Amino acid sequence: MARVKIEIPEKVLASVCVPVRISDINYGNHVGNDAFVSIIHEARIQWLQLYGYTELQIEGFGLIMSDLCIEFKNESFYGDVIDIKLGAGEISRVGFELYYRLFAKRDHETILLANAKTGMVCYDYVAKKVAVIPDRLKVILQG
């Protein structure tokens, strides 16, 4: 079976932290797969807030996620504070790739928890159609 392999860009756009909540823990006593998706979403929201944006308001447009891929590496547990490094990949006329590296520190060691990628598309929620990436967002993505 072919495994997913995510190639993370070297350039980091931002680093944000998300603490693991008790509700993120599953029956295996570690962070569930679904919770990793929520943690990635929170990281993206925090990144956007650095520029005064939300997913619904970026220079008059919003974002929708077109795809998501996660490559799990290690377990995460209650009490971890996940350090997420975000980077941008390919940028098209209407969308872009956003990459995430998720780390935790335990016993003075940095542990890679997961790599992830989301495909993001700019969207005009009023007109209900795809929109061109705003110039300022393009500049931010190019770092």
C-alpha positions in Angstrom: 0.0 0.0 0.0 1.4 3.4 -1.0 1.8 5.8 1.9 1.2 9.5 1.8 4.4 11.5 1.8 4.2 15.3 2.3 7.1 17.4 1.2 7.2 20.4 3.5 8.6 23.7 2.2 11.6 24.9 4.1 10.4 28.5 4.5 8.2 29.0 7.6 5.5 31.7 7.4 4.5 31.5 11.0 4.6 29.4 14.1 1.6 29.1 16.4 0.8 27.0 19.5 -2.3 25.0 20.2 -2.7 23.2 23.6 -4.2 19.7 23.5 -7.6 19.7 25.2 -9.1 16.8 27.1 -11.8 16.6 24.4 -9.0 15.9 21.8 -8.2 12.6 23.5 -9.8 9.4 22.1 -10.3 5.9 23.5 -6.6 5.1 22.8 -5.7 7.9 25.3 -4.0 10.0 22.7 -5.1 12.8 20.3 -7.6 11.4 17.8 -7.3 11.8 14.0 -10.3 14.0 13.9 -8.8 16.3 16.6 -5.7 16.7 14.5 -7.9 18.2 11.8 -9.4 20.6 14.4 -5.9 21.5 15.6 -4.7 22.3 12.1 -7.8 24.4 11.6 -7.0 26.3 14.8 -3.5 26.9 13.6 -4.7 28.3 10.3 -7.1 30.6 12.1 -4.3 31.9 14.4 -2.1 32.5 11.3 -4.8 34.5 9.6 -5.4 36.6 12.8 -1.7 37.7 12.7 -2.8 39.7 9.6 -6.2 40.8 10.9 -8.0 38.2 8.7 -10.6 35.5 9.4 -11.5 32.6 7.1 -14.6 34.6 6.1 -12.9 38.0 5.6 -9.7 38.3 3.6 -9.8 41.6 1.6 -13.5 41.0 0.9 -13.3 37.3 0.3 -13.1 34.1 2.3 -11.5 30.7 2.2 -12.7 27.2 1.6 -10.7 24.0 2.0 -10.5 22.0 -1.2 -8.4 19.1 0.2 -6.6 17.9 3.3 -3.8 15.4 3.8 -2.2 14.4 7.1 0.9 12.2 7.5 0.8 11.0 11.2 4.3 10.5 12.8 3.8 10.2 16.6 1.2 10.2 19.2 0.2 13.4 21.0 -1.2 13.4 24.6 -3.2 15.6 27.0 -0.9 18.3 28.3 1.1 18.7 25.0 1.3 22.1 23.6 1.6 21.6 19.9 3.9 24.0 18.1 2.8 24.3 14.5 5.0 25.7 11.8 3.1 26.9 8.7 4.5 27.3 5.2 3.1 28.0 1.8 3.4 25.8 -1.3 2.1 26.3 -4.8 0.0 29.5 -5.4 -2.4 29.6 -8.3 -4.8 32.3 -9.5 -7.5 31.3 -7.0 -5.9 29.0 -4.4 -2.8 28.0 -2.6 -1.3 25.1 -0.6 -0.7 25.6 3.1 1.6 23.2 4.9 1.8 22.4 8.6 4.5 20.7 10.8 3.2 19.8 14.2 5.7 19.3 17.1 5.5 18.7 20.8 8.2 19.0 23.4 8.5 16.2 25.9 11.4 15.4 28.3 13.5 18.2 26.6 13.0 16.5 23.2 11.2 17.9 20.2 8.9 15.2 18.6 7.4 15.5 15.2 3.7 14.6 15.5 2.5 15.1 12.0 2.9 16.8 8.6 -0.2 18.1 6.9 -1.3 20.0 3.8 -4.5 21.8 3.0 -5.5 23.1 -0.4 -7.2 26.5 0.2 -9.4 28.3 -2.4 -10.4 32.0 -2.2 -14.2 32.2 -2.3 -16.7 35.0 -2.7 -19.5 34.0 -0.3 -21.8 36.7 -1.5 -21.6 35.7 -5.2 -21.1 32.0 -4.3 -18.1 31.6 -6.6 -14.4 31.2 -6.6 -12.4 34.4 -6.3 -8.9 35.5 -7.3 -6.4 35.6 -4.4 -6.1 39.2 -3.1 -2.7 40.8 -3.8 -1.9 41.3 -0.1 -2.6 37.6 0.7 -0.4 36.6 -2.2 2.5 38.8 -0.7 2.0 37.2 2.7 2.1 33.7 1.2 5.3 34.4 -0.7 6.9 35.4 2.6 
